[in-house]
Amino acid sequence: MRDPASSEGFHSTQVHSVRFDDSIGTMTISGLGVSNGLSVTFLIVEQAATPTTPAFYNINLSDGYALAGNLLTGGVQLQ
């Protein structure tokens, strides 16, 4: 992912765990990655849209970067 507003560039290199919770429509992913050339750990939580709420995305990196919010375009499909 790229976040030009904060000069953040991240990609995952190793996924440690993926957890689905179908009852609330969430997926949690943790692992290792590279952010702006430095090794980091990451935690991503995604929630699929419902008829009353938009899809939600949250990422936290061990370098202190965090971003969360409703998706404005696209969607999250848990499979």
Secondary structure, 3 states (H helix, E strand, C coil): CEEHHHCEEEEEEEEEEEEEECCCCEEEEEEEEEECCEEEEEEEEEECCCCCCCCEEEEEECCCCEEEEECCCCCCCCC
